[in-house]
Amino acid sequence: MVEKKATNVTWHMHKINRDDREKLLNQKGVVIWCTGLSGSGKSTIANEVAYKLHKMGKIAYVLDGDNIRHGLNKNLGFSPEDRNENIRRISEVANLFVDSGLIAITAFISPYKKYRNFCRKLVEDGRFIEVYCKAPVETCEQRDPKGLYKKVRAGEIKGFTGIDAPYEEPENPELVLDTDKETIEESAQKVISKMEEMNLI
């Protein structure tokens, strides 16, 4: 992934570990990784899942692609290299959330399987749920909540995922949400049900 440049650094062990934090919070740390085309419903579903978990007394935080690019990843563009670094960084952050005992819900297009799997490998088995927010590009373009597809068609944006840049569909996600057929409530409830099925809540 990325070459380690830091030298003379030592990993420090702490008195309090993940198990201790999870007992205090009465929940398990987990990553819910929402992937899909722009306009497929990732952010909307992520927020609804977080809301449902909050009502259940669970602490969840949504790591949203656009929001992260306002701060942590504001120095990254949309070249393949920058997209990969974007996902690498957020994977490391999501892994820290898991270690803290929190539920991290990500909403990133994350078009490449290799880099989605990078996060999966960081997190302990059984604590990563890949959620494919599946919708045809025609549906996403019809929704166009940010006006991005319109800009693509006008030639103002190049290298747009699903149009002139690739999106590699998940091969074995834990959950597929047909967001062109389901309501937000139905999709969010499926995520909650999957978490229950996996004994994560």
Sequence and secondary structure as in RCSB ss.txt:
>XXXX:A:sequence
MVEKKATNVTWHMHKINRDDREKLLNQKGVVIWCTGLSGSGKSTIANEVAYKLHKMGKIAYVLDGDNIRHGLNKN
LGFSPEDRNENIRRISEVANLFVDSGLIAITAFISPYKKYRNFCRKLVEDGRFIEVYCKAPVETCEQRDPKGLYK
KVRAGEIKGFTGIDAPYEEPENPELVLDTDKETIEESAQKVISKMEEMNLI
>XXXX:A:secstr
       S      SS HHHHHHHHTS  EEEEEE STTSSHHHHHHHHHHHHHHTT  EEEEEHHHHTTTTTTT
  SSHHHHHHHHHHHHHHHHHHHHTT EEEEE     HHHHHHHHHHS TTSEEEEEEE  HHHHHHH TTSHHH
HHHTTS  S BTTTB     SS SEEEETTTS HHHHHHHHHHHHHHTT  
